């Protein structure tokens, strides 16, 4: 890496340095020095970083995601193919959604 790392490189490094530790979207965004309005962009970057980690480690390491959960009714947003932060709960329509949590770990 050069003197200035891209956001994706910083995310990759942060996950590698914090292997086997749960990392919230908020913690990652704060570590990167970004604003809450940057969450969508960070989630897009995380999706790319997950693929990069898997490819570079020949599938040995995987970035797992604990899906978002509705804070109002407890609905779990399962079956998500990509990391994202839903705007509303499909059950109760609440906008109080906990963000996904990520952990880099050895593939089981």
Short mmCIF file of the C-alpha atoms (twelve columns), coordinates in Angstrom:
data_MODEL
# 
_entry.id   MODEL 
# 
loop_
_atom_site.group_PDB 
_atom_site.id 
_atom_site.type_symbol 
_atom_site.label_atom_id 
_atom_site.label_alt_id 
_atom_site.label_comp_id 
_atom_site.label_asym_id 
_atom_site.label_seq_id 
_atom_site.Cartn_x 
_atom_site.Cartn_y 
_atom_site.Cartn_z 
_atom_site.pdbx_PDB_model_num 
ATOM 1   C CA . UNK A 1   0.000   0.000   0.000  1 
ATOM 2   C CA . UNK A 2   1.109   3.537   -0.706 1 
ATOM 3   C CA . UNK A 3   1.139   6.441   1.685  1 
ATOM 4   C CA . UNK A 4   -2.585  7.055   1.232  1 
ATOM 5   C CA . UNK A 5   -4.747  3.959   1.595  1 
ATOM 6   C CA . UNK A 6   -8.177  3.702   0.031  1 
ATOM 7   C CA . UNK A 7   -11.220 3.228   2.240  1 
ATOM 8   C CA . UNK A 8   -11.419 -0.420  1.179  1 
ATOM 9   C CA . UNK A 9   -7.768  -1.000  2.093  1 
ATOM 10  C CA . UNK A 10  -8.366  0.595   5.499  1 
ATOM 11  C CA . UNK A 11  -11.433 -1.618  6.049  1 
ATOM 12  C CA . UNK A 12  -9.473  -4.722  5.025  1 
ATOM 13  C CA . UNK A 13  -6.616  -3.851  7.378  1 
ATOM 14  C CA . UNK A 14  -9.015  -3.111  10.249 1 
ATOM 15  C CA . UNK A 15  -10.746 -6.486  9.885  1 
ATOM 16  C CA . UNK A 16  -7.422  -8.344  9.624  1 
ATOM 17  C CA . UNK A 17  -6.117  -6.587  12.765 1 
ATOM 18  C CA . UNK A 18  -9.329  -7.437  14.636 1 
ATOM 19  C CA . UNK A 19  -9.782  -11.041 13.518 1 
ATOM 20  C CA . UNK A 20  -12.358 -13.045 15.530 1 
ATOM 21  C CA . UNK A 21  -13.783 -9.873  17.129 1 
ATOM 22  C CA . UNK A 22  -17.279 -8.553  16.485 1 
ATOM 23  C CA . UNK A 23  -17.174 -5.156  14.816 1 
ATOM 24  C CA . UNK A 24  -20.229 -2.952  14.490 1 
ATOM 25  C CA . UNK A 25  -20.893 -0.749  11.513 1 
ATOM 26  C CA . UNK A 26  -20.704 2.252   13.850 1 
ATOM 27  C CA . UNK A 27  -17.300 1.220   15.208 1 
ATOM 28  C CA . UNK A 28  -15.912 0.723   11.720 1 
ATOM 29  C CA . UNK A 29  -17.278 4.028   10.428 1 
ATOM 30  C CA . UNK A 30  -15.913 5.885   13.451 1 
ATOM 31  C CA . UNK A 31  -12.507 4.207   13.035 1 
ATOM 32  C CA . UNK A 32  -12.431 5.405   9.421  1 
ATOM 33  C CA . UNK A 33  -13.285 8.952   10.527 1 
ATOM 34  C CA . UNK A 34  -16.490 9.003   8.495  1 
ATOM 35  C CA . UNK A 35  -19.943 10.429  9.211  1 
ATOM 36  C CA . UNK A 36  -23.155 8.427   9.770  1 
ATOM 37  C CA . UNK A 37  -24.310 9.571   6.336  1 
ATOM 38  C CA . UNK A 38  -21.460 7.460   4.875  1 
ATOM 39  C CA . UNK A 39  -22.904 4.129   6.116  1 
ATOM 40  C CA . UNK A 40  -24.258 3.103   2.726  1 
ATOM 41  C CA . UNK A 41  -20.885 3.657   1.064  1 
ATOM 42  C CA . UNK A 42  -19.085 1.768   3.864  1 
ATOM 43  C CA . UNK A 43  -21.503 -1.159  3.478  1 
ATOM 44  C CA . UNK A 44  -20.788 -1.251  -0.270 1 
ATOM 45  C CA . UNK A 45  -17.067 -1.294  0.519  1 
ATOM 46  C CA . UNK A 46  -17.558 -4.091  3.082  1 
ATOM 47  C CA . UNK A 47  -19.260 -6.233  0.427  1 
ATOM 48  C CA . UNK A 48  -16.215 -5.851  -1.822 1 
ATOM 49  C CA . UNK A 49  -13.752 -6.402  1.035  1 
ATOM 50  C CA . UNK A 50  -15.532 -9.656  1.987  1 
ATOM 51  C CA . UNK A 51  -14.938 -10.995 -1.523 1 
ATOM 52  C CA . UNK A 52  -11.319 -9.825  -1.469 1 
ATOM 53  C CA . UNK A 53  -10.621 -11.530 1.867  1 
ATOM 54  C CA . UNK A 54  -12.129 -14.791 0.667  1 
ATOM 55  C CA . UNK A 55  -10.195 -14.684 -2.609 1 
ATOM 56  C CA . UNK A 56  -6.827  -13.677 -1.108 1 
ATOM 57  C CA . UNK A 57  -6.984  -16.363 1.589  1 
ATOM 58  C CA . UNK A 58  -8.242  -19.072 -0.795 1 
ATOM 59  C CA . UNK A 59  -11.410 -19.367 1.263  1 
ATOM 60  C CA . UNK A 60  -9.583  -19.848 4.574  1 
ATOM 61  C CA . UNK A 61  -10.951 -16.596 6.071  1 
ATOM 62  C CA . UNK A 62  -14.524 -15.396 5.724  1 
ATOM 63  C CA . UNK A 63  -16.239 -12.188 6.775  1 
ATOM 64  C CA . UNK A 64  -19.465 -13.155 8.513  1 
ATOM 65  C CA . UNK A 65  -22.375 -10.835 9.185  1 
ATOM 66  C CA . UNK A 66  -24.850 -10.867 12.046 1 
ATOM 67  C CA . UNK A 67  -27.910 -9.456  10.255 1 
ATOM 68  C CA . UNK A 68  -29.739 -6.276  11.255 1 
ATOM 69  C CA . UNK A 69  -32.505 -6.638  13.846 1 
ATOM 70  C CA . UNK A 70  -35.620 -4.518  14.401 1 
ATOM 71  C CA . UNK A 71  -35.294 -2.907  17.828 1 
ATOM 72  C CA . UNK A 72  -39.086 -2.628  18.069 1 
ATOM 73  C CA . UNK A 73  -40.358 -6.165  17.352 1 
ATOM 74  C CA . UNK A 74  -37.151 -8.220  17.153 1 
ATOM 75  C CA . UNK A 75  -37.496 -9.184  13.488 1 
ATOM 76  C CA . UNK A 76  -34.187 -10.537 12.125 1 
ATOM 77  C CA . UNK A 77  -33.353 -9.586  8.542  1 
ATOM 78  C CA . UNK A 78  -32.229 -13.053 7.421  1 
ATOM 79  C CA . UNK A 79  -31.411 -14.155 3.884  1 
ATOM 80  C CA . UNK A 80  -29.487 -10.989 3.077  1 
ATOM 81  C CA . UNK A 81  -27.046 -11.625 0.235  1 
ATOM 82  C CA . UNK A 82  -25.169 -8.364  0.815  1 
ATOM 83  C CA . UNK A 83  -24.487 -6.182  3.819  1 
ATOM 84  C CA . UNK A 84  -27.008 -3.359  4.034  1 
ATOM 85  C CA . UNK A 85  -28.987 -1.358  6.566  1 
ATOM 86  C CA . UNK A 86  -32.734 -1.703  5.917  1 
ATOM 87  C CA . UNK A 87  -34.787 1.449   6.309  1 
ATOM 88  C CA . UNK A 88  -37.952 -0.136  7.773  1 
ATOM 89  C CA . UNK A 89  -39.043 -3.374  9.377  1 
ATOM 90  C CA . UNK A 90  -41.357 -5.366  7.087  1 
ATOM 91  C CA . UNK A 91  -43.380 -6.533  10.107 1 
ATOM 92  C CA . UNK A 92  -43.976 -3.447  12.281 1 
ATOM 93  C CA . UNK A 93  -42.731 -0.714  9.897  1 
ATOM 94  C CA . UNK A 94  -40.398 0.633   12.602 1 
ATOM 95  C CA . UNK A 95  -37.308 2.493   11.461 1 
ATOM 96  C CA . UNK A 96  -35.409 1.504   14.617 1 
ATOM 97  C CA . UNK A 97  -33.086 -1.069  13.067 1 
ATOM 98  C CA . UNK A 98  -29.822 -2.222  14.631 1 
ATOM 99  C CA . UNK A 99  -27.024 -2.304  12.053 1 
ATOM 100 C CA . UNK A 100 -25.260 -5.499  11.046 1 
ATOM 101 C CA . UNK A 101 -22.248 -6.707  13.012 1 
ATOM 102 C CA . UNK A 102 -19.260 -8.272  11.285 1 
ATOM 103 C CA . UNK A 103 -16.605 -10.772 12.313 1 
ATOM 104 C CA . UNK A 104 -13.630 -12.045 10.338 1 
ATOM 105 C CA . UNK A 105 -12.986 -15.673 11.159 1 
ATOM 106 C CA . UNK A 106 -11.544 -18.965 9.927  1 
ATOM 107 C CA . UNK A 107 -13.941 -20.893 7.718  1 
ATOM 108 C CA . UNK A 108 -15.547 -23.744 9.630  1 
# 
